[in-house]
Amino acid sequence: MLSTQTPEVTTAPLKSPAISKVIWAVLLVTNLLSLTAAFLAFQTRNKLTQEVAQIKSEAIRFGQPVQIYNPKWGTVIDGVDPSIFPSRDLKDPRRGAALQQFVPRGNDAQRWVLQRPGENLAQPAPLPFRTYKTQAMGFLLAHDLPKAIKAFERCVELYPDEPEAHDGLARALKDAGNFPAALASHKRALELDPERVSFYWERGLTYMRAGQNDEAIRDFNACLERDATFADALNSLAILHRNQSKLDEALKFHNEAVALGPRRDDFYRERAVTLERKGDQQGASQDRIKAQQLRNKEVVN
């Protein structure tokens, strides 16, 4: 006789390996989501940093105070003096303008617009001259001549009676090959400070670059008349005479320059060129070795 008893159905529990796989899958997805969010946040911060750097660059290019405007947030900064932005003056309370503190976080529409300010916008008070000069010299040393010229022109505009502003502008114009304008700035610098020895040397370099050798010699000699130990003028005279194939006279000035500046590697390098042209290969080699030794010591120090 068939049994009418319903057999007991039992459900086997899930095996532990299956549970582990589910847990690992959940953890993997969670980690991937976290990494994706972190990457997107990094991209956003990096984009903001790049845009802030671009704002700074554009502010300098404007050459006058500007407003930084965002269509979502409105005016972010009301008037940045581009010549001091960012400021390197540690005593400047607006140092670096701390642009980031003005930029709202979490802005999905990071579009920044520079606007010329309205007539009622107060002009920021200029900072000390050395602040502007430091920035301008940074551009000059980096050989970013358009920015260097712009920055020194700003120096001259704000401090027209500061001779170093005119001298710096002259140097930038010389490096850019605009010798007439450079000489005009040299002239103004010397009118403001006729006893500054280095100003004569700088103008002499401009004359030499322009091919006006007689005027260059006159200015190098003017340096030495005011300071007989101004070795750079002697070195420049040596190069000028070498360029004129007056090698004996050039060597005389080289020797005087090296005697005054025995630790200047550039003096030895220049003398090596002249010695080589005179056919003194051994002397030229010794000077090049000495120049390299001094250079290596300078790098170590």
SVG drawing of the C-alpha trace seen along z (x, -y; Angstrom):
<svg xmlns="http://www.w3.org/2000/svg" viewBox="-2 -113 102 115">
<polyline fill="none" stroke="black" stroke-width="0.4" points="0.0,0.0 1.3,-3.4 2.2,-5.7 0.3,-9.0 2.8,-10.7 4.3,-13.7 8.0,-13.4 9.9,-16.2 11.6,-18.6 14.8,-20.1 16.6,-23.1 20.4,-22.7 22.1,-25.8 24.2,-27.9 27.8,-26.8 30.3,-29.2 32.3,-29.6 29.3,-31.1 28.8,-33.6 32.4,-34.6 32.1,-35.2 29.2,-37.5 31.0,-39.4 34.1,-39.8 32.0,-41.0 30.3,-43.7 33.7,-44.8 35.1,-45.0 32.3,-47.1 32.5,-49.4 36.2,-49.9 35.8,-50.6 33.1,-53.2 35.4,-54.8 38.3,-54.9 36.2,-56.4 34.9,-59.1 38.4,-59.9 39.6,-60.1 36.8,-62.4 37.5,-64.6 41.2,-64.7 40.3,-65.7 38.0,-68.4 40.7,-69.8 43.3,-69.5 41.0,-71.4 40.4,-74.1 44.2,-74.4 44.9,-74.8 42.1,-77.4 43.4,-79.3 46.9,-79.3 45.4,-80.5 43.6,-83.3 46.9,-84.5 48.6,-84.4 45.8,-86.3 45.7,-88.9 49.3,-89.7 48.7,-89.9 45.9,-92.4 48.4,-94.8 45.8,-96.5 43.4,-95.7 40.7,-93.2 37.6,-91.5 37.5,-87.8 33.9,-86.8 32.1,-83.4 28.6,-83.2 27.4,-81.0 28.9,-82.8 29.2,-86.3 32.3,-88.4 34.9,-86.3 37.6,-89.0 36.9,-92.7 40.1,-94.1 43.4,-92.3 46.5,-94.3 48.2,-92.0 51.7,-93.3 51.5,-91.8 49.6,-88.7 50.9,-86.6 52.9,-88.7 56.2,-87.4 56.4,-90.0 56.1,-88.1 54.9,-91.3 52.1,-91.8 48.8,-91.0 47.4,-90.1 50.3,-87.8 49.5,-85.6 46.0,-87.1 45.1,-83.7 42.9,-83.1 41.7,-79.7 39.9,-81.1 37.8,-83.2 36.9,-80.3 33.8,-78.4 34.3,-74.6 31.9,-72.2 31.3,-74.4 30.3,-72.3 30.6,-75.2 34.2,-76.4 34.1,-79.1 36.1,-82.2 35.9,-85.4 38.3,-88.4 36.5,-91.7 37.9,-95.2 36.6,-96.9 34.1,-99.7 35.1,-103.2 34.0,-103.1 36.4,-100.3 39.1,-101.5 42.6,-101.1 44.7,-99.0 47.5,-100.8 50.9,-99.9 53.2,-97.7 56.9,-98.5 59.1,-98.7 61.1,-95.5 57.9,-93.4 57.4,-94.5 61.1,-94.2 61.3,-90.6 58.5,-89.5 59.9,-91.3 63.4,-89.8 61.9,-86.4 60.5,-86.8 63.8,-88.1 65.9,-85.3 63.4,-82.8 63.9,-84.6 60.2,-85.2 60.9,-88.5 57.3,-89.7 56.3,-89.3 59.5,-90.8 59.1,-93.9 55.5,-94.2 56.4,-93.8 59.2,-96.4 57.0,-98.8 54.6,-98.4 57.5,-99.2 58.3,-102.3 54.7,-103.4 54.3,-103.0 57.8,-104.2 59.0,-106.5 61.8,-107.9 63.3,-104.5 66.5,-104.1 66.5,-100.2 63.1,-100.1 64.5,-101.8 67.7,-99.7 65.6,-96.5 63.4,-97.6 66.6,-98.4 68.0,-94.9 64.8,-93.2 64.6,-95.3 68.2,-94.6 67.6,-90.8 64.6,-91.2 66.8,-93.0 65.2,-96.4 68.4,-98.3 67.1,-101.9 64.4,-101.5 66.9,-99.8 69.4,-102.7 66.7,-105.2 65.9,-103.4 69.6,-103.1 69.9,-106.9 67.0,-107.6 68.4,-105.2 71.8,-107.0 70.0,-110.4 68.4,-109.3 71.6,-107.7 74.7,-108.8 77.2,-107.2 75.7,-103.6 78.7,-101.7 76.7,-98.7 74.4,-101.0 77.4,-101.9 78.3,-98.3 74.8,-97.3 74.6,-100.1 78.0,-99.0 76.6,-95.5 73.7,-97.0 76.1,-99.1 78.2,-96.0 75.2,-93.9 74.2,-96.7 77.6,-96.8 78.5,-100.2 81.9,-99.2 83.3,-102.7 80.4,-103.6 80.7,-100.2 84.4,-100.8 83.5,-104.3 81.0,-102.8 83.2,-100.0 86.0,-102.5 83.5,-104.7 82.8,-101.7 86.5,-101.3 87.0,-105.0 84.4,-104.8 85.5,-101.3 88.8,-99.9 87.8,-96.5 84.7,-96.1 85.9,-92.8 82.9,-92.4 83.8,-95.5 87.3,-94.1 85.9,-90.8 83.6,-92.6 86.5,-94.7 88.4,-91.4 85.5,-89.9 85.0,-93.1 88.7,-93.2 88.7,-89.5 85.7,-90.1 87.9,-92.8 90.7,-90.2 92.9,-92.2 93.9,-89.1 96.9,-90.5 94.8,-93.4 92.0,-91.0 94.3,-88.6 95.6,-91.6 92.0,-92.4 91.3,-88.7 94.2,-88.4 93.1,-91.4 89.6,-90.1 90.8,-86.7 93.1,-88.3 90.1,-90.2 87.7,-87.3 89.7,-84.1 86.6,-82.1 84.5,-83.2 84.3,-80.2 83.0,-82.4 86.2,-84.5 88.3,-81.3 85.9,-80.1 86.2,-83.4 90.0,-83.5 90.1,-79.9 88.4,-81.0 91.0,-83.8 93.9,-81.5 92.6,-79.0 92.4,-81.7 96.0,-82.6 97.0,-79.0 97.7,-78.3 95.8,-75.0 97.5,-74.0 96.6,-77.2 93.0,-77.0 92.7,-73.5 93.9,-74.4 91.4,-77.3 88.6,-75.1 89.5,-72.5 89.7,-75.3 86.3,-76.7 84.7,-73.2 86.3,-72.7 84.8,-76.0 81.5,-75.2 81.3,-71.8 82.2,-73.4 79.5,-76.0 76.9,-73.3 78.0,-71.3 77.7,-74.4"/>
</svg>
